[in-house]
Amino acid sequence: MIRKLRDRNPNMPQAVIAKKTGCSEANVSQVLKSYLKEITPDELNQFRADKPAILESVQHRALSSLTPEHFTNASFQQIVTGVAILQDKIQLMSGLPTSIHVTALVDVLEQLRKRDDDKR
């Protein structure tokens, strides 16, 4: 409950949170310290706002670093599934549909596989 109140009202004083949750300010302070791990509410809010772009950069790095060895160590299905999961999360966080874009990911991975096969 303490974390939910902080998330909904980042500027709410700890004394108010303590009163609303029926616990001491010291308890509120301890819960928030372990919850935020030295991250300020502003930093957390900025992370939330940037999360789709962050996931997209992880997805880009994962796709652009694929080598033939990756296909030896992981199945094509595992790779596609991982990329598709990231794509779904990016789409959901951006308020966009998810089902129509999975085929495009499979096409991209197939092109990467063909590119690697041509290099051999």
C-alpha positions as CSV (number, residue, x, y, z in Angstrom):
1,M,0.0,0.0,0.0
2,I,2.9,2.3,0.8
3,R,4.4,1.7,-2.6
4,K,1.1,2.3,-4.4
5,L,0.5,5.6,-2.6
6,R,4.1,6.7,-3.6
7,D,3.6,5.7,-7.2
8,R,0.3,7.5,-7.5
9,N,1.5,10.6,-5.6
10,P,5.3,10.9,-5.8
11,N,5.2,14.2,-3.9
12,M,3.1,13.0,-1.0
13,P,5.0,13.5,2.3
14,Q,6.0,10.3,4.2
15,A,4.0,11.5,7.2
16,V,0.8,11.6,5.1
17,I,1.6,8.1,3.7
18,A,2.2,6.8,7.3
19,K,-1.2,8.2,8.4
20,K,-3.0,6.8,5.4
21,T,-1.5,3.3,5.9
22,G,-1.6,3.3,9.7
23,C,2.1,2.8,10.2
24,S,5.0,4.8,11.4
25,E,7.0,7.3,9.3
26,A,10.1,5.1,10.0
27,N,8.3,2.1,8.4
28,V,7.3,4.2,5.4
29,S,10.9,5.4,5.0
30,Q,12.3,1.9,5.2
31,V,9.8,0.5,2.7
32,L,10.4,3.3,0.2
33,K,14.2,3.0,0.7
34,S,14.2,-0.7,-0.1
35,Y,11.6,-0.2,-2.9
36,L,13.4,2.6,-4.7
37,K,16.9,1.4,-4.0
38,E,18.3,5.0,-4.0
39,I,16.3,5.9,-7.2
40,T,14.4,9.1,-7.0
41,P,10.8,9.2,-8.0
42,D,11.7,11.5,-10.8
43,E,14.3,9.0,-12.1
44,L,11.7,6.2,-11.8
45,N,9.1,8.2,-13.7
46,Q,11.6,9.1,-16.5
47,F,12.5,5.4,-16.8
48,R,8.8,4.5,-17.2
49,A,8.5,7.2,-19.9
50,D,11.6,5.9,-21.7
51,K,10.9,2.1,-21.3
52,P,9.5,1.5,-24.8
53,A,12.7,3.1,-26.3
54,I,14.9,1.2,-23.9
55,L,13.3,-2.1,-24.9
56,E,13.6,-1.2,-28.5
57,S,17.3,-0.5,-28.1
58,V,17.7,-3.9,-26.4
59,Q,15.8,-5.5,-29.3
60,H,18.0,-3.8,-31.8
61,R,21.2,-4.9,-30.1
62,A,19.9,-8.4,-29.9
63,L,18.9,-8.6,-33.6
64,S,22.0,-6.8,-34.9
65,S,24.4,-9.0,-33.0
66,L,23.0,-12.4,-34.2
67,T,25.6,-14.6,-35.7
68,P,25.5,-18.2,-37.1
69,E,26.6,-19.4,-33.6
70,H,23.5,-18.0,-32.1
71,F,21.4,-20.3,-34.3
72,T,23.6,-23.2,-33.2
73,N,23.1,-22.5,-29.5
74,A,19.4,-21.4,-29.7
75,S,16.6,-22.5,-31.9
76,F,15.2,-20.2,-34.5
77,Q,11.9,-20.4,-32.6
78,Q,13.6,-19.3,-29.3
79,I,15.2,-16.3,-31.0
80,V,12.0,-15.3,-32.7
81,T,10.0,-15.8,-29.5
82,G,12.4,-13.5,-27.5
83,V,12.3,-10.8,-30.1
84,A,8.5,-11.1,-30.5
85,I,8.0,-10.8,-26.7
86,L,10.1,-7.6,-26.7
87,Q,8.1,-6.3,-29.7
88,D,4.8,-7.0,-27.9
89,K,5.9,-5.2,-24.8
90,I,7.1,-2.2,-26.9
91,Q,3.8,-2.1,-28.7
92,L,1.7,-2.4,-25.5
93,M,3.7,0.4,-23.8
94,S,3.2,2.6,-26.8
95,G,-0.6,1.9,-27.0
96,L,-0.3,0.1,-30.3
97,P,-1.7,-3.3,-31.3
98,T,0.5,-6.3,-31.0
99,S,-0.8,-9.1,-33.2
100,I,-0.1,-7.5,-36.7
101,H,3.6,-7.0,-36.1
102,V,4.8,-10.5,-35.2
103,T,4.9,-11.6,-38.9
104,A,7.3,-8.7,-39.6
105,L,9.7,-9.9,-36.9
106,V,9.7,-13.4,-38.4
107,D,10.5,-11.8,-41.8
108,V,13.3,-9.8,-40.4
109,L,14.9,-12.8,-38.6
110,E,14.5,-14.9,-41.8
111,Q,16.4,-12.2,-43.7
112,L,19.1,-12.1,-41.1
113,R,19.4,-15.9,-41.4
114,K,19.6,-15.7,-45.2
115,R,22.2,-12.9,-44.9
116,D,24.4,-15.1,-42.6
117,D,23.9,-18.1,-44.9
118,D,25.1,-16.1,-47.9
119,K,28.3,-15.0,-46.0
120,R,29.3,-18.7,-45.5
